[in-house]
């Protein structure tokens, strides 16, 4: 059987460029080479599409030297809608080289210009099949405000919040400060459209609010201030397969000394946090978390995959924190760990995502 050609697309213009590149290292190492021919395409921090080396080690996660896509002078030429699916590259000397006909794109981009529906819309316009989230669910889940609005409208519990726009904060901080005070302390301050805990702060008292907002405003002019929910941090992986949507065994983020699950804890192996999968839950709790995960996925018109993060309170309430439509695939990421614990290998998981894109 002929191999199908998969473009693995990574990097990007967002602050999560290095995490996307590290995810690419994991995917390039694990993708089934007997089934798929791989063309690695990187996006530089400036937004240039370049032909990359098919070398997992080049993009290995290293806290001392985070991987990135560097402009090597090549330029990818995507197929045009209505024509063939031939992917071409302009070499540094100006010559045009054919790389092969593309069957599907696997975008493993995190953050703006990749996880927010923009690249999905681009490939829809080019009529190129792609794996993962679609335009609507990607855009909605990238914006935590509208994600919460959609979940709340479907009757799904979310943490109380106040949305703060930078212009409104500069014009009338007193009104917004009063609304935030009503949430109680502690609160979490998050950029509305960033991921990987970039720009996130935990605020124990109002005196810390201004500094936390400035950190968040550096990432986005729209920021969410959320009530801190006391409960276990549970995450469940969602996958849309040929037979429908299913949920993995849930995992748990166990904080031993770290204040919250921040960037260092997620990706750099920082002390004070453990990623445990499967979580120590009884059968009823597992089923409840899985039901909420699938329901949240469907509430945002989810496509392909998502990781649904929830809080499980002492009273048994499940509060959805957020959905990630392109969760990390790094060696210590929860999404692949949950599926591995559920009986699906890393390589099989990648294949399911690719096949989902081909079906679409």
Helices and strands as residue ranges (DSSP letters): E 4-11, H 17-30, E 36-43, E 49-51, G 56-59, E 75-77, E 86-90, E 96-101, E 104-107, H 118-126, H 135-142, H 144-153, E 161-165, H 166-171, H 173-181, E 187-191, E 201-203, G 206-208, H 209-217, E 222-227, E 232-241, E 244-247, E 251-255, H 263-267, E 273-277, H 283-299, E 305-312, E 318-324, H 334-341, H 346-359
